[in-house]
C-alpha cells in the first residue's frame, strides 16, 4: 500500500509555525504601541499613568499577547481549512482585534492592573497589532502559495458517482485557486443521476484513465474496482455523490476507506438549502441528519438583532429627516402628487405589510402592472436616478424597521403578486422569508437588484440567512454606502 500523503503532518507543522509567529507578531505590535505612547510626542496627550517603564509594562504586554492569541483561537484562526484562505484570515484577524479591544479594557478595569493601563496604549495596540498581523499573515500566505508546500496541504478528492451536486462542487473547487481541496477523479456507479458515463475496463496496473469525465476529470473506474483504485492512487477524501447506491456498496466503501485511512463524506442531495446548518443528532439512539436551528432562530440572536434595528432605525430617522424634507420639496416640484409611495410587500413568513418609500417615479408608473426598474428607466423623475443610486428613496423605511415590519439588513422584500410567480419558478425562493426583510441586504450590495438574476439573488439571500452574525450585518451596512451597482 502506498504511503499516506503528508498533508496532516504538514498542516500541523504549519499551524504550529503560525501560532509561534502570531505570538511574536502580537508582542511586536504591543511593544510598538508602548513605544508610540510613551516614547514619542504622544506622551504629552492625556495623563500618563505612573510606573510606565518598559520593564513594568512587560506583564501587561504579555497579558495582551495571550488575550490576542486566545481570541484568534476562539474565532478559529488556527483551522487548517483556512491556510489557503487569506480573505477569511483577514476577516478573523480584524474581528478578533476589535473584540480584543473591549476585552482587554474590561479585564484591566476588573483586575486593576498595576501599573494602570493607558487607554491610548490599548487603542494604539489594536492598530499596530492589526497592521503587523495582516502583513505577517499575508506574507505567510504568499510564501505558502508560491512554493511546493501548497501542494502538500491540498487534499485530493475522488467522487463516487457523478451527479449535479458533484459537478457543482468540482466546478467550485476548480474555480478557486486557494481551495483546500483538489478534485482528482471519478469512480463511476451503476446508478448515475447525471448523464451516463461509459468507459473501458480498467487494467489492473493502470495509473491513468484515457477517457475524461464531463468536467475534464479522469474516470478512475467503476465502484467494483474501488479497492484497486484507492490502492493505486493517493486519495485523501472520498465524496459519495450518488446516494442511490445500495447499502452493500456504501458499507464496503466505508470499510475500505477506514482501512486505508481515507476520509469519506456524503453529499446529502435531499437538502438543497441551509446546508451549512446540517447537523447529526440522535433521537432515541437513532442517528438523524437534518437542518438544525438557523442563527436567527435563536432567541439571543433575535434580541440582539432587534435591539440593533431599534437603535439604528431611531438614529436613521433622526439623521435623515432633513434630507427627506429637502427631497420631498424637490419631488413635489417635479411631480405633483403624494411624496410618499406606499406598496404592499411580503415580510417574515410571507406576511404582507405596507412599505414606505420616497416617490422616485412619475405618478401611475405601474399602471400597466408590476415591473422592475431598468437602466435609464423613462418612468423616473429627474431626481429619481440620484435618489435610487444612493438609496435615498428607501429612507422612510426606517419607520418600517422601527415598527418591526423590516430589519436594517435582510433579503429585500418583494411584492406578493410577483412572489406567487417566483415560488413556482425559482428553486428555494420562499425560504428567504425565514427572516424579516431588510432595508439593505447581502444580495443588494453585490449588485443583485432590479432586473438581475433571481436565482443568484436567492443564493445570496440564503447565504446571509445561514451565516448571519451582527458583524456580518455591520459589514453589509458599511458596504451599502460604497456598493451601488445596478442601482437604477
Residue, then its C-alpha position, 0 to 999 in steps of 0.5 A: x500500500x502506498x504511503x499516506x500523503x503528508x498533508x496532516x503532518x504538514x498542516x500541523x507543522x504549519x499551524x504550529x509555525x503560525x501560532x509561534x509567529x502570531x505570538x511574536x507578531x502580537x508582542x511586536x505590535x504591543x511593544x510598538x504601541x508602548x513605544x508610540x505612547x510613551x516614547x514619542x510626542x504622544x506622551x504629552x496627550x492625556x495623563x500618563x499613568x505612573x510606573x510606565x517603564x518598559x520593564x513594568x509594562x512587560x506583564x501587561x504586554x504579555x497579558x495582551x499577547x495571550x488575550x490576542x492569541x486566545x481570541x484568534x483561537x476562539x474565532x478559529x484562526x488556527x483551522x487548517x481549512x483556512x491556510x489557503x484562505x487569506x480573505x477569511x484570515x483577514x476577516x478573523x484577524x480584524x474581528x478578533x482585534x476589535x473584540x480584543x479591544x473591549x476585552x482587554x479594557x474590561x479585564x484591566x478595569x476588573x483586575x486593576x492592573x498595576x501599573x494602570x493601563x493607558x487607554x491610548x496604549x490599548x487603542x494604539x495596540x489594536x492598530x499596530x497589532x492589526x497592521x503587523x498581523x495582516x502583513x505577517x499573515x499575508x506574507x505567510x500566505x504568499x510564501x505558502x502559495x508560491x512554493x511546493x508546500x501548497x501542494x502538500x496541504x491540498x487534499x485530493x478528492x475522488x467522487x463516487x458517482x457523478x451527479x449535479x451536486x458533484x459537478x457543482x462542487x468540482x466546478x467550485x473547487x476548480x474555480x478557486x485557486x486557494x481551495x483546500x481541496x483538489x478534485x482528482x477523479x471519478x469512480x463511476x456507479x451503476x446508478x448515475x443521476x447525471x448523464x451516463x458515463x461509459x468507459x473501458x475496463x480498467x487494467x489492473x496496473x493502470x495509473x491513468x484513465x484515457x477517457x475524461x469525465x464531463x468536467x475534464x476529470x479522469x474516470x478512475x473506474x467503476x465502484x467494483x474496482x474501488x479497492x484497486x483504485x484507492x490502492x493505486x492512487x493517493x486519495x485523501x477524501x472520498x465524496x459519495x455523490x450518488x446516494x442511490x447506491x445500495x447499502x452493500x456498496x456504501x458499507x464496503x466503501x466505508x470499510x475500505x476507506x477506514x482501512x486505508x485511512x481515507x476520509x469519506x463524506x456524503x453529499x446529502x442531495x435531499x437538502x438543497x438549502x441551509x446546508x451549512x446548518x446540517x447537523x447529526x443528532x440522535x433521537x432515541x439512539x437513532x442517528x438523524x441528519x437534518x437542518x438544525x436551528x438557523x442563527x436567527x432562530x435563536x432567541x439571543x440572536x433575535x434580541x440582539x438583532x432587534x435591539x440593533x434595528x431599534x437603535x439604528x432605525x431611531x438614529x436613521x430617522x433622526x439623521x435623515x429627516x432633513x434630507x427627506x424634507x429637502x427631497x420631498x420639496x424637490x419631488x413635489x416640484x417635479x411631480x405633483x402628487x403624494x411624496x410618499x409611495x406606499x406598496x404592499x410587500x411580503x415580510x417574515x413568513x410571507x406576511x404582507x405589510x405596507x412599505x414606505x418609500x420616497x416617490x422616485x417615479x412619475x405618478x401611475x408608473x405601474x399602471x400597466x402592472x408590476x415591473x422592475x426598474x431598468x437602466x435609464x428607466x423613462x418612468x423616473x423623475x429627474x431626481x429619481x436616478x440620484x435618489x435610487x443610486x444612493x438609496x435615498x428613496x428607501x429612507x422612510x423605511x426606517x419607520x418600517x424597521x422601527x415598527x418591526x415590519x423590516x430589519x436594517x439588513x435582510x433579503x429585500x422584500x418583494x411584492x406578493x403578486x410577483x412572489x406567487x410567480x417566483x415560488x413556482x419558478x425559482x428553486x428555494x425562493x420562499x425560504x428567504x422569508x425565514x427572516x424579516x426583510x431588510x432595508x439593505x441586504x447581502x444580495x443588494x450590495x453585490x449588485x443583485x437588484x432590479x432586473x438581475x438574476x433571481x436565482x443568484x439573488x436567492x443564493x445570496x439571500x440564503x447565504x446571509x440567512x445561514x451565516x448571519x452574525x451582527x458583524x456580518x450585518x455591520x459589514x453589509x451596512x458599511x458596504x451599502x454606502x460604497x456598493x451601488x451597482x445596478x442601482x437604477 
